[in-house]
Amino acid sequence: LFLARVEEEAPKLGGTYQQLWLNWLEGEQDNLRAALTWALEKGANGVPDSKHIESGLRIASAVVLLWQIRGNAQEGLGWLERLLAQADDSISLDVNVNALVSASFLALFLGKGQASLEYGREAVKIAEAAGDEGKPILGFALAGLASGAKATGDYLGAFRTGERAVQLFRKSGPQLYLGMALISQGEIALQLGNFTIARDRLSESLTLAQNNGDNY
């Protein structure tokens, strides 16, 4: 029940009533921690099983924006690291890639460049290995890899990877991810000294945010 509610509300973190849903999620911190603890501990003889690990990964990935915006990135990365360490091949493709990219974003936020890069590489590897099945999630995986490249100072590699992600998000969305990718591309273009591209990407991201009621 908690998983379903969190996944239902998570997309609203990038919408008109963002502040309302951030406040709601923050008020559910005790329940969030209890649910993640349950996911890690539930199973025979106290050993986590893949079903509960997958539920934990879905919860953790859904609230990444909360952890970033409200200053709990270290805690969020800690949960994801513990859950990913228990993940196996039975975890669904989307859940696995989403969790890896979420970990990549949080690692970037915390200045852990190499960890961010490694999580991004693993996400892309899994998405590409899945062929056609992995195409819908590949854009998100590429965004994670671009973040990792940026965190390690490879701005050219980050920009090239990020452009692939932007093109995929333009085709299939979601708009929130497109906006985030455009912001990242704008920042990277500034580092590369390409101010025209930086202005274009950041202006487009601002327009998307305004249209979606995103105040952050």
C-alpha positions as CSV (number, residue, x, y, z in Angstrom):
1,L,0.0,0.0,0.0
2,F,2.8,2.4,0.9
3,L,4.7,1.5,-2.3
4,A,1.6,2.2,-4.4
5,R,1.0,5.6,-2.8
6,V,4.6,6.7,-3.1
7,E,4.7,5.7,-6.8
8,E,1.4,7.5,-7.4
9,E,2.6,10.7,-5.9
10,A,6.2,10.7,-7.1
11,P,5.5,12.1,-10.6
12,K,3.7,15.1,-8.9
13,L,7.1,16.2,-7.5
14,G,7.7,17.9,-10.8
15,G,4.3,19.4,-11.2
16,T,2.2,22.4,-10.2
17,Y,1.7,21.2,-6.6
18,Q,5.3,20.1,-6.0
19,Q,5.6,21.8,-2.6
20,L,2.4,20.0,-1.4
21,W,3.7,16.6,-2.3
22,L,7.2,17.3,-1.0
23,N,5.6,18.2,2.3
24,W,3.5,15.1,2.3
25,L,6.5,12.8,1.5
26,E,8.6,14.5,4.2
27,G,5.8,13.9,6.7
28,E,6.0,10.2,5.8
29,Q,9.7,9.9,6.5
30,D,9.1,7.4,9.4
31,N,6.9,5.2,7.2
32,L,9.5,5.5,4.3
33,R,12.3,4.3,6.5
34,A,10.2,1.5,8.0
35,A,9.2,0.4,4.5
36,L,12.8,0.3,3.3
37,T,14.0,-1.5,6.4
38,W,11.2,-4.0,5.9
39,A,12.3,-4.6,2.3
40,L,15.9,-5.3,3.4
41,E,14.9,-7.6,6.3
42,K,11.9,-9.4,5.0
43,G,12.5,-13.0,3.9
44,A,13.2,-16.5,5.2
45,N,15.5,-16.5,8.2
46,G,15.9,-12.7,7.9
47,V,17.5,-13.0,4.4
48,P,16.0,-10.6,2.0
49,D,14.2,-12.0,-1.1
50,S,14.1,-10.5,-4.5
51,K,10.4,-9.6,-4.3
52,H,10.9,-7.4,-1.3
53,I,14.2,-6.0,-2.6
54,E,12.5,-4.9,-5.8
55,S,9.8,-3.2,-3.7
56,G,12.5,-1.4,-1.8
57,L,14.2,-0.3,-5.0
58,R,10.9,1.1,-6.4
59,I,10.3,3.1,-3.2
60,A,13.8,4.5,-3.1
61,S,13.8,5.5,-6.7
62,A,10.5,7.2,-6.4
63,V,11.6,9.6,-3.7
64,V,15.0,10.6,-5.1
65,L,13.9,14.2,-5.7
66,L,12.7,14.4,-2.1
67,W,16.2,13.4,-0.9
68,Q,17.9,15.8,-3.2
69,I,15.7,18.8,-2.5
70,R,15.4,18.3,1.2
71,G,19.1,17.6,1.9
72,N,18.9,13.8,2.6
73,A,21.0,12.7,-0.4
74,Q,23.5,10.8,1.8
75,E,20.7,8.8,3.5
76,G,19.0,8.1,0.1
77,L,22.2,6.9,-1.5
78,G,22.8,4.7,1.6
79,W,19.4,3.0,1.1
80,L,20.0,2.4,-2.6
81,E,23.5,1.0,-2.0
82,R,22.1,-1.5,0.5
83,L,19.3,-2.5,-1.8
84,L,21.3,-2.8,-4.9
85,A,23.8,-5.0,-3.1
86,Q,21.0,-7.5,-2.5
87,A,19.6,-7.3,-6.1
88,D,19.9,-10.2,-8.4
89,D,18.9,-11.1,-12.0
90,S,15.3,-11.6,-11.1
91,I,14.9,-7.8,-10.5
92,S,12.9,-6.3,-13.4
93,L,14.8,-4.3,-16.0
94,D,13.0,-1.0,-15.4
95,V,13.4,-1.2,-11.6
96,N,17.1,-2.1,-11.8
97,V,18.0,0.7,-14.2
98,N,15.9,3.2,-12.4
99,A,17.6,2.4,-9.1
100,L,21.1,2.5,-10.7
101,V,20.4,5.9,-12.3
102,S,18.9,7.2,-9.0
103,A,22.1,6.1,-7.2
104,S,24.2,7.8,-10.0
105,F,22.3,11.1,-9.5
106,L,22.6,11.1,-5.7
107,A,26.3,10.2,-6.0
108,L,26.8,13.2,-8.3
109,F,24.9,15.4,-5.9
110,L,27.3,14.3,-3.1
111,G,30.4,14.8,-5.2
112,K,31.2,11.1,-5.5
113,G,32.2,11.2,-9.1
114,Q,33.6,7.7,-9.6
115,A,30.6,6.1,-8.0
116,S,28.3,8.1,-10.1
117,L,30.1,7.0,-13.3
118,E,30.1,3.4,-12.3
119,Y,26.3,3.4,-11.5
120,G,25.6,5.1,-14.9
121,R,27.8,2.7,-16.8
122,E,26.0,-0.3,-15.3
123,A,22.6,1.2,-16.0
124,V,23.5,1.7,-19.7
125,K,25.0,-1.7,-20.0
126,I,21.9,-3.4,-18.7
127,A,19.5,-1.3,-20.9
128,E,21.5,-1.8,-24.1
129,A,21.9,-5.6,-23.4
130,A,18.1,-5.9,-23.2
131,G,17.8,-4.8,-26.9
132,D,14.3,-3.5,-27.9
133,E,13.1,-4.1,-24.4
134,G,15.6,-1.7,-23.0
135,K,15.0,1.1,-25.4
136,P,12.2,2.8,-23.3
137,I,14.6,3.1,-20.3
138,L,17.8,3.8,-22.2
139,G,17.4,7.6,-22.2
140,F,17.2,7.6,-18.4
141,A,20.3,5.3,-18.2
142,L,22.2,7.6,-20.5
143,A,21.3,10.5,-18.3
144,G,22.9,8.7,-15.4
145,L,26.0,7.9,-17.4
146,A,26.3,11.6,-18.5
147,S,26.0,12.6,-14.8
148,G,28.8,10.3,-13.9
149,A,31.1,11.6,-16.8
150,K,30.4,15.1,-15.7
151,A,31.2,14.3,-12.1
152,T,34.6,12.9,-13.1
153,G,35.4,16.0,-15.3
154,D,34.8,14.4,-18.7
155,Y,32.6,17.2,-19.9
156,L,32.9,16.3,-23.6
157,G,31.9,12.7,-23.0
158,A,29.1,13.9,-20.7
159,F,27.7,16.2,-23.3
160,R,27.8,13.6,-26.1
161,T,26.1,11.1,-23.9
162,G,23.6,13.7,-22.6
163,E,22.6,14.6,-26.2
164,R,21.6,11.0,-26.8
165,A,19.5,11.1,-23.7
166,V,17.8,14.4,-24.7
167,Q,16.9,13.0,-28.1
168,L,15.3,10.0,-26.6
169,F,13.4,12.1,-24.1
170,R,12.1,14.3,-26.9
171,K,10.6,11.3,-28.5
172,S,9.1,9.5,-25.6
173,G,9.4,11.8,-22.5
174,P,8.6,12.2,-19.7
175,Q,8.9,15.9,-19.7
176,L,10.4,16.0,-16.2
177,Y,13.3,13.9,-17.3
178,L,13.7,16.0,-20.5
179,G,13.9,19.2,-18.4
180,M,16.5,17.7,-16.1
181,A,18.6,16.5,-19.0
182,L,18.4,19.9,-20.6
183,I,19.6,21.6,-17.4
184,S,22.5,19.2,-17.2
185,Q,23.4,19.8,-20.9
186,G,23.3,23.6,-20.4
187,E,25.6,23.4,-17.4
188,I,28.0,21.1,-19.3
189,A,28.0,23.4,-22.3
190,L,29.0,26.3,-20.1
191,Q,32.0,24.3,-18.9
192,L,32.9,23.6,-22.5
193,G,32.6,27.3,-23.3
194,N,29.7,26.8,-25.8
195,F,27.5,29.6,-24.5
196,T,25.0,29.5,-27.4
197,I,24.2,25.9,-26.8
198,A,24.1,26.5,-23.0
199,R,21.6,29.3,-23.4
200,D,19.4,27.3,-25.7
201,R,19.3,24.2,-23.4
202,L,18.7,26.2,-20.3
203,S,16.1,28.4,-21.9
204,E,14.2,25.3,-23.0
205,S,14.4,23.7,-19.6
206,L,13.1,26.9,-18.0
207,T,10.1,26.9,-20.4
208,L,9.3,23.3,-19.6
209,A,9.5,23.9,-15.9
210,Q,7.2,26.9,-16.1
211,N,4.7,25.0,-18.2
212,N,4.8,22.1,-15.6
213,G,4.6,24.3,-12.5
214,D,8.0,23.2,-11.3
215,N,9.4,25.7,-8.8
216,Y,12.7,24.0,-8.3
